Amino acid sequence: MTFPLSLGSFSLNKKIGERKSPRPGYNNSTQLESFLNKLAQAKETIVHSGLKDAVILHHDEADGLCSAALTKLAIEKLGIETRLICLDKLYPEVVKDVEGGSRRLVVFSDLGSGHVQLLESQNRSRSILVILDHHDTSESRDPLVHNLNPELNGFSGEKDASSSTVAYLFAKTVDPTLVTFAPLAIIGSTEIPGEAQGLNMIPIGDAEKTGTVKRTPSGAVKFDGAVPWLSPSRASSMLNVLGSVGYYRGGPQLGVSACIKGFDKQILETAKGLEEERRNANQRMMEKIRKESLSQMNPITTGQGFRTSTPTVIEDDRDRQAAATI
């Protein structure tokens, strides 16, 4: 089977079926069934709505780019055109603008869970709102809002699910053939420390069944592909730098493209160049800090009455108030 990401053979430090302390949430079939039913209900609502265009707002880090790619694939399978907007966080101004236009499907991927009431209040267009996220959240009573967060079904957003996994499960609900993109959920889940558990085990199991994942004698898994050195953590790191450092230079677009079409030579070289740029910027900053005494820097008074100075490490070149559109 062709691996859609063109990833190399790599080892994943997440073992299948070897959790030391299984979480009741994952083993509770009622909770899992309830969550999957919510995904199916959201799909049916979208299908019956007759809407033909969608806006997908997503986070700029690896989990956000992976979940955006999965969401894009799923929504386009339903015959709906998509436009992606990459954000470092959900700004009220963006919500007001997106929800204040024509009626459409608006999906929040790796964003939105903490702002359910805001999303409800700004929905003047009566659009269908779908939230695919894993952060802390609250229930919505609005029938136009589908908050597909597994925390509402007893799972832990910090341990059991990434946004990529949530988006993957939604994509698989929309079209089971999208199971071939299970590796995206694995890459997106690398932000969660420790061995995979809960819902994050599902894409690993699916990838094993389709042959894109193989067990090693140690219990880890491997993917086969064209880039032998690219691991899930390395892919995640490259997506992070594309989304942040490359924010104004087409980085998010390249990241989503990598997720769907593969990490080709251009994307690999661009990501490496951005990483080098960030390292150089950080090195220059640290050299400046070493040359200057801390007493000459702008002081910050702490709550304990001490005065300290916090140097700024360069992470990217963005104005964090802006959105990049794909």
Residue, then its C-alpha position, 0 to 999 in steps of 0.5 A: m500500500t502506498f503511504p500518502l506522506s512518503l515518509g521513510s522507515f522510522s521508529l515510533n516510541k509508542k507501543i501498540g497495546e502495551r499501556k501500563s495503566p489503561r484508562p477506563g475512558y478508552n476501554n469504555s465502549t459506551q463512551l467511545e460509541s457516544f463520541l463516534n455517534k457525535l461525529a456521525q451526527a455532525k457529518e449528517t448535519i453537514v450533508h443535509s445542510g446543502l452548504k457548498d463552501a467551508v472555512i477551516l480555522h486551524h492552529d499553526e503548530a504540527d497538530g494544527l497542520c495535521s488536523a487541518a489537512l485531515t479536515k480538508l480531506a474530509i470536507e472535500k469528500l463531501g463535495i464542499e470547497t474549503r479555505l484554510i486560515c492558520l492562526d496562532k490563537l483564536y482572535p475574537e476579530v477573526v471569529k466575528d469576521v468569519e461568522g458574520g459573512s454568508r452562511r457556510l460551514v466553519v470548522f475550528s481545528d485545534l482551536g475553539s474549545g475554550h471559546v464555545q460561548l464566543l462562537e455561539s454569540q458571533n454566529r450571526s450568519r447561522s452557519i454550521l460550526v464544527i469544533l475538532d479539538h482536545h483542549d478544555t471545553s464546555e458543552s454547547r446547547d446551540p444545535l448549530v454548534h457541534n463541539l466534537n471534543p472527546e473530553l465531553n465523553g470522558f476522555s482526557g484531552e491531555k493524554d487520550a487524544s490530539s486534535s489530529t486524532v479527533a480530525y482523523l476519526f471525523a475523516k474516517t467517519v466521513d469516508p473510511t478510505l481516508v484511513t490511509f492518512a492515519p499517520l497524520a494523527i500519529i505525527g500530530s499526537t507526538e505533542i502528547p508526552g509518553e506512550a500512546q493511549g486512549l483514542n490516540m491508539i486508534p490511528i496506530g491500530d488502523a495504520e497497522k491493519t492497512g500495512t503502513v505500520k509494522r511492529t519491531p521486536s521491541g514493540a515500537v512501530k515503523f512506517d515504510g516510505a521514501v525518506p528513511w530518516l524522517s520520524p514522527s517527531r522530526a516530521s512534527s518539528m518540521l511542521n512546527v517550523l513551517g507553521s511558525v517561522g514560515y508563517y508569512r512565507g507560505g509555511p502553513q500552506l507547505g505544511v498542509s501540502a506535506c501532510i496531504k502529498g508528502f514531504d518532497k524535496q522543496i518542503l524538506e529544504t524549506a523547513k531546514g532553512l527555516e530551522e537554520e534561520r531560527r537557530n541563527a537568530n537565537q544565537r545572535m540574541m544569546e550573544k547580545i545577552r551575554k555582551e550586555s549586563l542584565s542590569q541594562m535590560n528592561p526589568i520586570t518586577t515579580g510578585q515576590g518583590f524581586r526584579t529580574s530580566t527575561p530575555t526574548v528568544i526569537e521563535d518566528d517573524r510573525d506579527r501574532q495578530a495576523a492570520a495566514t490564509i491558505 
